[in-house]
Amino acid sequence: MAAMSAASQAFQAYVQAIRLLAPERGRASGIVLAGVALAGIQVAEPVLFGHAINALLARENALGLVLLWGAASFVSFLAAMAISLLCDRLMHRRRLAAMGTFFEHVLALPASFHSRSQSGSLMRIMTSGVDTLFNFWLPLFREQIGNFVALGVLVPVAFWMNWRLASLLGVLIGVYTIVNLAVVRRTSGGQSHVEGHFTQVSGTVGELFGNATMLQSFLAVPLEVRSIRSSLDRILAAQYPVLNWWAVMAVLTRGASSISIVSIFAYGSWLASHGQSSVGEIVSFVGFATLLIGRLDQLTGFLMSLFTRAPMLVQFFGVLRERSDVIEFTDAVPLEVTQGRVRFENVSFQYPQGSGAIRGLDFEVAPGETVAIVGPTGSGKSTALSLLQRAYDPEKGRITIDGQDIRHVTLNSLRGSIGVVFQEAGLFSRSVGENIAIGRPEASMAEIEEAARLAGAYDFITGKPEGFAAPVGERGAGLSGGERQRLAIARALLKDAPILILDEATSALDTATETRLQGALERLRKGRTTFVIAHRLSTIRSADKILVLDNGSIAECGTFDELVERGGIFAGLARDAGVAAKRQAMPEPQYAYLEAAE
C-alpha cells in the first residue's frame, strides 16, 4: 500500500508539473509535434534500409532508396538539433518561473507555517523541486515523447512487415516492461523514504549553521556532528536496497540489447530457411530491435529518474498547496488611515495547535496614544498584535482602524500602515542603506540619511569607511546589538507608518544601551498610534495606557501609577522588576544631532 501511495503521489505531482507549462502551451505543443514527426522518420530508416538490402540482393537499382534513406537521416539530424535548442530555452524559462512562484508563495505564507518549517528544509525543497521539474520537462519534450511515438509506430509497422518476427519482438518488449515495472514498484517507496530523511537533515544542518557560535561556546559541536553523521548513515542504509535494484536493472538493460539482436537473427534465419522471411526483413528487424532497445533504455532511465526524484517534487507541490488562513476578499479596498484610532471589539482567538489564546479583548487606542501591553509569558501579548497585522484572523469579534474592519481592506494597505520594530532587527546581508530602505526602496539617499539621524545611527554609519554602503553581514553580524536596533528604528522611521508596534524592541539589549536608544524610540513614537510590548517595565513609564493581560484576557488597565497603586498583577510585576512606583516622563534625547533636527 505504501508503494502504491507513493506511486499515486508521484503521478499527481508530475501531472501538476505538466500544468506549469500552460503559460507556454503553444511553444510546447510545437515541440511535441516536431518530436512526433522526427520519431516517424527514425522508424522509417530501418524500413528503407531493409528495402535497400532486398533491392541489392535482387540486383535491382537501390540508389533511390539509399538517397531517400540519407535524406531522412539528414532531416532527422536537423530536426533533432532544432528541437533541442527550442526545448532547452523553454524549460530554462519555466524552471526559473517555478522557482519565482515557489519563493513568492513561501514568503506570503503566514507565521503559523514558518513556525513549523525549517529554512534549510524549504531551501532544499525549492532547489531540488525546480531541478526535478527541469530534469522531467527537458528529456520528456526533447526525447521521451518521440520515444513513445516511435514505439507506438514501430510495433504496427513491424507486424505489417512480418508478423512472425514482430511477435518475437513483442515478447521481448513484454518481458522487458514487466521487469522494469517490478523494479519501479520495489524502489519507489524506498526512495521516498530516503528523500524524506534528506529533507529533515537539510533543515537540521541549516539550523546548526545559523547557531555555529553557540554550539562552539557550549562545546556541542562534536555531539551535533555525531548526530548528523548518524542521520547520514541511516540515509545510506535506506538507499542501499534501492541501489541494488537499480544495479539489477542496469545489467538487464545492457543484456537485453544483445539478447534481442541474437534472438532476431536466430529466428529470422530459421524463417528465411523456410521461405517465411527475406534478408531485408531480418536486417530491418535487427534495426527495429536496436531502435527498440535504445528507446526502451532511454525510457527506462527516464522513468527511473522520475521515481527517484518524485519525492522531491511531491514535497515541492506540498509546499505550494499550503494556504494562508488569512484571505483577502475580492472586494477589499485600501485602508485609509485618517487619524489612527484602533479598536479591538470583543476579540477572541486560539492558535490551531492549541497553545496560546486571547479571550474577549475589548479596548480602544486613541490617535497618537501609546499603549503598553504587559503580562506573564504566554498571556497573549504578541498574539493580540499579530491579529492587528492580520497574521491571523479573530475567531470572534473584529478589529477596526478608523472604523474600518481590517478584514475588509487589502493586506498591502494594512501592513503598509503599520511599522514594526522587532526584538531581532531582522537585517540582511546587504549594505546599511539597503537595510534601512527595505520597506521603501524608492527612498532617496537624503531620506535614508535623515532616518538614520533621527534613529541615532548616523554617526556610527558614517564612521565606517564605506558609510551607508558598508555591508552589515548575515543578520547584522558585523554590528553591535545597539547598532542593529538603531537600523531597525531607522527603517521604521523611513517607512513613516501611522501605526507603530514596538515588539520588545530593546529587551535583547543591556540597560545602558537601552537607555541610549530611548530618545530614538521617543522620536519614532511621536505622532503615531503606538503599541508597546515590553518585559522591562521601566521602558513603559511614559505610556498613556497599560493593558495587563493574564491568560489571554485583560486583567487590568490604567496608567503606570494607577496600576501600581491598585496593588494587583502589575504592581507585583513592578515590585519583582524593582522599578520605581512613580511614573516618569521619557528623558529627552541628549544627542546634538537630534537637537539640531528640531
DRENTIKOL-121519 format. One record per residue (C-alpha): residue number from 1; residue in three letters; chain; z negated, x, y. Coordinates in steps of 0.1 Angstrom, whole numbers, always signed. Example, Ala and Ser with C-alpha at 12.3 -4.5 7.8 and 13.67 -1.06 7.14 Angstrom:
1 Ala A -78 +123 -45
2 Ser A -71 +137 -11
//
This chain:
1 Met A +0 +0 +0
2 Ala A -8 +29 +24
3 Ala A +26 +44 +18
4 Met A +43 +11 +24
5 Ser A +23 +5 +55
6 Ala A +33 +40 +68
7 Ala A +69 +33 +60
8 Ser A +68 +0 +78
9 Gln A +52 +15 +108
10 Ala A +78 +43 +108
11 Phe A +107 +18 +106
12 Gln A +93 -2 +135
13 Ala A +89 +30 +156
14 Tyr A +125 +40 +150
15 Val A +137 +6 +159
16 Gln A +118 +9 +192
17 Ala A +134 +44 +197
18 Ile A +169 +29 +195
19 Arg A +159 +3 +221
20 Leu A +150 +31 +245
21 Leu A +187 +39 +247
22 Ala A +195 +5 +261
23 Pro A +200 +17 +297
24 Glu A +230 +38 +285
25 Arg A +242 +15 +258
26 Gly A +278 +18 +270
27 Arg A +279 +56 +265
28 Ala A +260 +53 +232
29 Ser A +285 +28 +219
30 Gly A +314 +50 +229
31 Ile A +299 +79 +209
32 Val A +294 +57 +179
33 Leu A +330 +45 +179
34 Ala A +342 +81 +182
35 Gly A +320 +91 +153
36 Val A +334 +63 +132
37 Ala A +369 +74 +139
38 Leu A +360 +110 +131
39 Ala A +344 +100 +98
40 Gly A +376 +82 +88
41 Ile A +397 +113 +95
42 Gln A +374 +135 +75
43 Val A +376 +112 +45
44 Ala A +414 +112 +47
45 Glu A +416 +150 +45
46 Pro A +408 +153 +7
47 Val A +433 +124 +0
48 Leu A +460 +143 +19
49 Phe A +451 +175 +1
50 Gly A +454 +158 -33
51 His A +487 +142 -25
52 Ala A +500 +176 -13
53 Ile A +489 +192 -46
54 Asn A +507 +165 -66
55 Ala A +538 +170 -45
56 Leu A +538 +207 -51
57 Leu A +533 +202 -89
58 Ala A +562 +178 -89
59 Arg A +583 +204 -69
60 Glu A +586 +180 -40
61 Asn A +585 +189 -3
62 Ala A +548 +188 +7
63 Leu A +553 +202 +42
64 Gly A +549 +168 +59
65 Leu A +516 +162 +41
66 Val A +504 +197 +49
67 Leu A +512 +193 +86
68 Leu A +496 +159 +87
69 Trp A +465 +174 +70
70 Gly A +464 +202 +95
71 Ala A +468 +178 +124
72 Ala A +440 +156 +111
73 Ser A +417 +187 +108
74 Phe A +426 +198 +144
75 Val A +419 +163 +158
76 Ser A +387 +162 +138
77 Phe A +376 +195 +154
78 Leu A +383 +184 +189
79 Ala A +366 +150 +184
80 Ala A +335 +167 +169
81 Met A +333 +190 +200
82 Ala A +336 +161 +224
83 Ile A +310 +140 +206
84 Ser A +286 +169 +205
85 Leu A +289 +176 +243
86 Leu A +286 +139 +253
87 Cys A +257 +133 +228
88 Asp A +237 +163 +240
89 Arg A +239 +153 +276
90 Leu A +230 +117 +268
91 Met A +200 +125 +246
92 His A +186 +151 +270
93 Arg A +186 +124 +298
94 Arg A +169 +98 +276
95 Arg A +143 +123 +264
96 Leu A +132 +131 +300
97 Ala A +133 +94 +308
98 Ala A +110 +87 +279
99 Met A +86 +114 +290
100 Gly A +86 +100 +325
101 Thr A +79 +65 +311
102 Phe A +50 +77 +290
103 Phe A +35 +98 +318
104 Glu A +37 +69 +343
105 His A +23 +44 +317
106 Val A -7 +65 +308
107 Leu A -16 +72 +344
108 Ala A -16 +34 +351
109 Leu A -39 +26 +321
110 Pro A -74 +15 +330
111 Ala A -106 +36 +328
112 Ser A -115 +19 +295
113 Phe A -85 +36 +279
114 His A -91 +70 +293
115 Ser A -128 +69 +285
116 Arg A -120 +67 +248
117 Ser A -90 +91 +248
118 Gln A -88 +129 +250
119 Ser A -64 +145 +274
120 Gly A -54 +171 +248
121 Ser A -45 +144 +223
122 Leu A -25 +125 +249
123 Met A -6 +156 +258
124 Arg A +3 +163 +222
125 Ile A +13 +127 +216
126 Met A +36 +128 +246
127 Thr A +53 +162 +238
128 Ser A +55 +155 +201
129 Gly A +68 +120 +207
130 Val A +96 +129 +230
131 Asp A +106 +158 +208
132 Thr A +108 +134 +178
133 Leu A +129 +110 +199
134 Phe A +153 +137 +207
135 Asn A +155 +150 +171
136 Phe A +161 +115 +160
137 Trp A +187 +104 +186
138 Leu A +208 +136 +187
139 Pro A +217 +141 +149
140 Leu A +219 +103 +145
141 Phe A +247 +99 +170
142 Arg A +263 +133 +166
143 Glu A +264 +134 +128
144 Gln A +245 +108 +108
145 Ile A +263 +76 +119
146 Gly A +295 +94 +109
147 Asn A +279 +103 +76
148 Phe A +270 +67 +68
149 Val A +305 +56 +77
150 Ala A +321 +84 +57
151 Leu A +301 +74 +26
152 Gly A +310 +38 +32
153 Val A +347 +46 +34
154 Leu A +347 +72 +7
155 Val A +334 +50 -21
156 Pro A +361 +23 -19
157 Val A +389 +49 -14
158 Ala A +376 +68 -45
159 Phe A +378 +36 -66
160 Trp A +412 +28 -52
161 Met A +425 +63 -63
162 Asn A +408 +65 -98
163 Trp A +381 +41 -108
164 Arg A +370 +63 -137
165 Leu A +363 +94 -116
166 Ala A +348 +71 -89
167 Ser A +324 +56 -115
168 Leu A +311 +91 -123
169 Leu A +308 +98 -85
170 Gly A +288 +65 -82
171 Val A +264 +75 -109
172 Leu A +258 +109 -92
173 Ile A +252 +91 -59
174 Gly A +227 +67 -75
175 Val A +207 +94 -92
176 Tyr A +206 +115 -60
177 Thr A +195 +85 -39
178 Ile A +167 +74 -64
179 Val A +153 +109 -64
180 Asn A +153 +110 -26
181 Leu A +136 +77 -23
182 Ala A +109 +88 -47
183 Val A +102 +119 -27
184 Val A +101 +100 +6
185 Arg A +77 +75 -9
186 Arg A +54 +103 -22
187 Thr A +53 +121 +11
188 Ser A +53 +96 +39
189 Gly A +17 +86 +37
190 Gly A +5 +122 +33
191 Gln A +24 +134 +63
192 Ser A +10 +105 +84
193 His A -25 +118 +74
194 Val A -16 +153 +84
195 Glu A -3 +143 +118
196 Gly A -35 +123 +124
197 His A -55 +155 +118
198 Phe A -33 +174 +141
199 Thr A -37 +150 +170
200 Gln A -75 +150 +165
201 Val A -77 +188 +165
202 Ser A -55 +189 +196
203 Gly A -79 +167 +215
204 Thr A -108 +188 +205
205 Val A -91 +220 +214
206 Gly A -83 +206 +248
207 Glu A -120 +198 +254
208 Leu A -130 +233 +243
209 Phe A -106 +250 +266
210 Gly A -119 +229 +295
211 Asn A -155 +239 +287
212 Ala A -150 +275 +277
213 Thr A -175 +288 +303
214 Met A -202 +265 +290
215 Leu A -195 +275 +254
216 Gln A -198 +312 +262
217 Ser A -230 +306 +281
218 Phe A -247 +288 +252
219 Leu A -232 +312 +226
220 Ala A -215 +283 +210
221 Val A -180 +299 +207
222 Pro A -184 +311 +170
223 Leu A -197 +277 +159
224 Glu A -168 +259 +175
225 Val A -143 +284 +162
226 Arg A -156 +279 +127
227 Ser A -153 +241 +132
228 Ile A -117 +243 +143
229 Arg A -108 +267 +115
230 Ser A -124 +243 +90
231 Ser A -102 +215 +105
232 Leu A -71 +236 +102
233 Asp A -79 +243 +66
234 Arg A -82 +206 +59
235 Ile A -48 +201 +76
236 Leu A -33 +228 +53
237 Ala A -49 +212 +22
238 Ala A -33 +179 +32
239 Gln A +0 +195 +39
240 Tyr A +5 +214 +7
241 Pro A +12 +184 -16
242 Val A +38 +172 +9
243 Leu A +54 +207 +10
244 Asn A +56 +207 -28
245 Trp A +77 +176 -29
246 Trp A +99 +189 -1
247 Ala A +105 +220 -21
248 Val A +115 +200 -52
249 Met A +139 +180 -30
250 Ala A +155 +212 -16
251 Val A +161 +226 -50
252 Leu A +176 +194 -63
253 Thr A +199 +191 -33
254 Arg A +213 +226 -39
255 Gly A +217 +219 -77
256 Ala A +234 +185 -71
257 Ser A +265 +201 -55
258 Ser A +272 +224 -84
259 Ile A +264 +196 -110
260 Ser A +287 +172 -92
261 Ile A +317 +196 -90
262 Val A +313 +207 -126
263 Ser A +310 +171 -138
264 Ile A +341 +160 -118
265 Phe A +361 +190 -132
266 Ala A +350 +184 -168
267 Tyr A +355 +146 -167
268 Gly A +387 +149 -147
269 Ser A +401 +175 -172
270 Trp A +394 +152 -201
271 Leu A +411 +123 -183
272 Ala A +441 +144 -174
273 Ser A +445 +154 -210
274 His A +447 +117 -218
275 Gly A +471 +109 -190
276 Gln A +445 +90 -170
277 Ser A +443 +113 -140
278 Ser A +465 +137 -121
279 Val A +457 +172 -110
280 Gly A +459 +160 -74
281 Glu A +433 +133 -80
282 Ile A +410 +158 -96
283 Val A +414 +181 -65
284 Ser A +408 +151 -42
285 Phe A +377 +141 -62
286 Val A +364 +176 -60
287 Gly A +368 +173 -22
288 Phe A +351 +140 -24
289 Ala A +322 +154 -43
290 Thr A +319 +184 -19
291 Leu A +321 +160 +11
292 Leu A +297 +136 -6
293 Ile A +270 +162 -14
294 Gly A +274 +177 +20
295 Arg A +269 +144 +37
296 Leu A +241 +134 +14
297 Asp A +225 +167 +20
298 Gln A +226 +162 +58
299 Leu A +214 +126 +54
300 Thr A +185 +138 +31
301 Gly A +174 +164 +56
302 Phe A +177 +139 +84
303 Leu A +157 +112 +65
304 Met A +131 +137 +55
305 Ser A +127 +148 +91
306 Leu A +123 +112 +101
307 Phe A +95 +106 +77
308 Thr A +79 +140 +86
309 Arg A +78 +132 +123
310 Ala A +74 +94 +121
311 Pro A +36 +96 +126
312 Met A +42 +113 +159
313 Leu A +65 +85 +170
314 Val A +40 +58 +158
315 Gln A +13 +74 +179
316 Phe A +37 +77 +209
317 Phe A +46 +40 +208
318 Gly A +10 +31 +201
319 Val A +0 +45 +235
320 Leu A +30 +27 +251
321 Arg A +17 -6 +237
322 Glu A -17 -1 +254
323 Arg A -20 -26 +281
324 Ser A -43 -28 +311
325 Asp A -68 -57 +312
326 Val A -61 -59 +349
327 Ile A -29 -78 +356
328 Glu A -11 -80 +389
329 Phe A +1 -116 +394
330 Thr A +38 -121 +402
331 Asp A +28 -139 +434
332 Ala A +3 -113 +445
333 Val A +5 -105 +482
334 Pro A -5 -73 +501
335 Leu A -41 -71 +511
336 Glu A -47 -75 +549
337 Val A -80 -58 +560
338 Thr A -87 -72 +594
339 Gln A -125 -64 +595
340 Gly A -136 -50 +562
341 Arg A -160 -78 +551
342 Val A -167 -75 +514
343 Arg A -182 -104 +494
344 Phe A -194 -105 +458
345 Glu A -198 -141 +447
346 Asn A -219 -145 +416
347 Val A -200 -117 +398
348 Ser A -207 -111 +361
349 Phe A -190 -86 +337
350 Gln A -197 -68 +305
351 Tyr A -177 -39 +290
352 Pro A -157 -47 +259
353 Gln A -176 -21 +239
354 Gly A -208 -40 +248
355 Ser A -226 -12 +267
356 Gly A -234 -19 +303
357 Ala A -231 -51 +323
358 Ile A -238 -68 +356
359 Arg A -250 -104 +359
360 Gly A -247 -128 +388
361 Leu A -242 -102 +416
362 Asp A -241 -121 +449
363 Phe A -242 -103 +482
364 Glu A -221 -96 +514
365 Val A -214 -65 +533
366 Ala A -206 -69 +570
367 Pro A -177 -49 +586
368 Gly A -187 -13 +593
369 Glu A -220 -18 +574
370 Thr A -233 +9 +549
371 Val A -248 -5 +517
372 Ala A -265 +18 +492
373 Ile A -267 +7 +455
374 Val A -295 +23 +436
375 Gly A -313 +17 +403
376 Pro A -321 +33 +369
377 Thr A -293 +48 +348
378 Gly A -272 +20 +332
379 Ser A -283 -6 +357
380 Gly A -247 -13 +367
381 Lys A -242 +6 +399
382 Ser A -208 +22 +391
383 Thr A -197 -9 +372
384 Ala A -200 -30 +403
385 Leu A -179 -7 +424
386 Ser A -153 -3 +396
387 Leu A -149 -41 +399
388 Leu A -143 -37 +436
389 Gln A -114 -13 +428
390 Arg A -101 -36 +400
391 Ala A -106 -11 +373
392 Tyr A -117 -43 +355
393 Asp A -118 -79 +365
394 Pro A -150 -100 +365
395 Glu A -156 -124 +337
396 Lys A -173 -148 +362
397 Gly A -173 -151 +399
398 Arg A -150 -133 +424
399 Ile A -148 -105 +449
400 Thr A -133 -110 +483
401 Ile A -123 -88 +512
402 Asp A -120 -106 +545
403 Gly A -118 -138 +524
404 Gln A -90 -127 +502
405 Asp A -97 -128 +464
406 Ile A -88 -92 +452
407 Arg A -73 -106 +420
408 His A -45 -122 +441
409 Val A -35 -91 +461
410 Thr A -13 -62 +450
411 Leu A -31 -34 +433
412 Asn A -15 -8 +455
413 Ser A -26 -25 +487
414 Leu A -61 -30 +473
415 Arg A -66 +6 +462
416 Gly A -48 +19 +493
417 Ser A -75 +1 +514
418 Ile A -104 +19 +496
419 Gly A -112 +55 +499
420 Val A -134 +72 +473
421 Val A -154 +104 +472
422 Phe A -165 +111 +437
423 Gln A -192 +133 +423
424 Glu A -165 +155 +409
425 Ala A -140 +164 +436
426 Gly A -110 +160 +412
427 Leu A -90 +189 +426
428 Phe A -56 +200 +412
429 Ser A -43 +235 +406
430 Arg A -23 +233 +438
431 Ser A -28 +245 +474
432 Val A -57 +234 +496
433 Gly A -33 +215 +518
434 Glu A -17 +197 +489
435 Asn A -51 +187 +476
436 Ile A -61 +172 +509
437 Ala A -29 +153 +512
438 Ile A -29 +139 +477
439 Gly A -32 +104 +490
440 Arg A -9 +109 +519
441 Pro A +18 +134 +510
442 Glu A +38 +125 +541
443 Ala A +9 +136 +564
444 Ser A +18 +162 +590
445 Met A +1 +196 +589
446 Ala A -17 +187 +621
447 Glu A -32 +157 +605
448 Ile A -43 +177 +574
449 Glu A -60 +203 +596
450 Glu A -78 +176 +617
451 Ala A -91 +160 +585
452 Ala A -103 +195 +574
453 Arg A -121 +200 +607
454 Leu A -139 +167 +605
455 Ala A -149 +174 +569
456 Gly A -163 +208 +579
457 Ala A -138 +226 +557
458 Tyr A -115 +242 +584
459 Asp A -135 +274 +588
460 Phe A -136 +283 +551
461 Ile A -100 +274 +546
462 Thr A -87 +295 +575
463 Gly A -109 +323 +563
464 Lys A -87 +326 +532
465 Pro A -57 +349 +535
466 Glu A -33 +321 +526
467 Gly A -51 +295 +546
468 Phe A -41 +259 +537
469 Ala A -15 +274 +512
470 Ala A -43 +291 +492
471 Pro A -45 +279 +456
472 Val A -78 +263 +445
473 Gly A -74 +269 +408
474 Glu A -77 +244 +380
475 Arg A -102 +217 +390
476 Gly A -111 +238 +421
477 Ala A -124 +267 +400
478 Gly A -118 +291 +429
479 Leu A -141 +272 +453
480 Ser A -178 +266 +455
481 Gly A -193 +231 +449
482 Gly A -198 +225 +486
483 Glu A -162 +236 +494
484 Arg A -148 +213 +467
485 Gln A -167 +184 +481
486 Arg A -156 +191 +517
487 Leu A -120 +190 +505
488 Ala A -127 +156 +488
489 Ile A -142 +143 +521
490 Ala A -112 +156 +540
491 Arg A -89 +138 +515
492 Ala A -108 +106 +521
493 Leu A -106 +111 +559
494 Leu A -69 +117 +558
495 Lys A -64 +85 +538
496 Asp A -82 +66 +565
497 Ala A -90 +36 +544
498 Pro A -111 +8 +560
499 Ile A -135 +6 +530
500 Leu A -153 +36 +516
501 Ile A -171 +44 +483
502 Leu A -193 +74 +480
503 Asp A -199 +76 +443
504 Glu A -228 +101 +440
505 Ala A -207 +123 +462
506 Thr A -233 +150 +467
507 Ser A -255 +147 +436
508 Ala A -239 +178 +419
509 Leu A -248 +200 +449
510 Asp A -280 +218 +458
511 Thr A -302 +203 +485
512 Ala A -292 +228 +512
513 Thr A -255 +223 +506
514 Glu A -260 +185 +506
515 Thr A -278 +187 +539
516 Arg A -249 +206 +554
517 Leu A -225 +180 +542
518 Gln A -243 +150 +556
519 Gly A -227 +154 +590
520 Ala A -193 +153 +575
521 Leu A -202 +122 +554
522 Glu A -216 +105 +585
523 Arg A -183 +110 +603
524 Leu A -165 +97 +572
525 Arg A -186 +66 +572
526 Lys A -182 +58 +609
527 Gly A -164 +25 +615
528 Arg A -159 +19 +578
529 Thr A -175 -6 +554
530 Thr A -193 +18 +531
531 Phe A -208 +16 +496
532 Val A -230 +45 +485
533 Ile A -242 +52 +450
534 Ala A -269 +79 +450
535 His A -297 +91 +428
536 Arg A -312 +112 +456
537 Leu A -329 +85 +477
538 Ser A -332 +110 +506
539 Thr A -294 +106 +512
540 Ile A -296 +68 +519
541 Arg A -323 +66 +545
542 Ser A -298 +55 +572
543 Ala A -282 +28 +550
544 Asp A -281 -6 +567
545 Lys A -290 -23 +534
546 Ile A -301 -11 +500
547 Leu A -294 -31 +468
548 Val A -317 -22 +439
549 Leu A -301 -31 +405
550 Asp A -321 -35 +373
551 Asn A -305 -44 +340
552 Gly A -273 -55 +358
553 Ser A -289 -78 +384
554 Ile A -301 -74 +420
555 Ala A -338 -69 +417
556 Glu A -345 -61 +454
557 Cys A -326 -60 +487
558 Gly A -336 -47 +521
559 Thr A -338 -16 +543
560 Phe A -354 +16 +532
561 Asp A -387 +9 +550
562 Glu A -388 -28 +538
563 Leu A -383 -18 +502
564 Val A -409 +9 +503
565 Glu A -435 -15 +519
566 Arg A -429 -41 +491
567 Gly A -441 -16 +465
568 Gly A -415 -27 +439
569 Ile A -389 -9 +419
570 Phe A -375 +10 +449
571 Ala A -410 +21 +461
572 Gly A -416 +35 +426
573 Leu A -383 +54 +427
574 Ala A -390 +67 +462
575 Arg A -425 +78 +451
576 Asp A -411 +96 +420
577 Ala A -385 +113 +441
578 Gly A -411 +125 +466
579 Val A -392 +111 +497
580 Ala A -409 +101 +529
581 Ala A -417 +65 +533
582 Lys A -403 +64 +568
583 Arg A -366 +55 +573
584 Gln A -349 +82 +594
585 Ala A -315 +83 +611
586 Met A -289 +107 +597
587 Pro A -291 +140 +616
588 Glu A -262 +147 +639
589 Pro A -239 +174 +627
590 Gln A -246 +208 +641
591 Tyr A -210 +222 +638
592 Ala A -195 +234 +670
593 Tyr A -160 +223 +660
594 Leu A -174 +188 +653
595 Glu A -188 +186 +688
596 Ala A -155 +197 +702
597 Ala A -138 +170 +682
598 Glu A -159 +144 +700
//
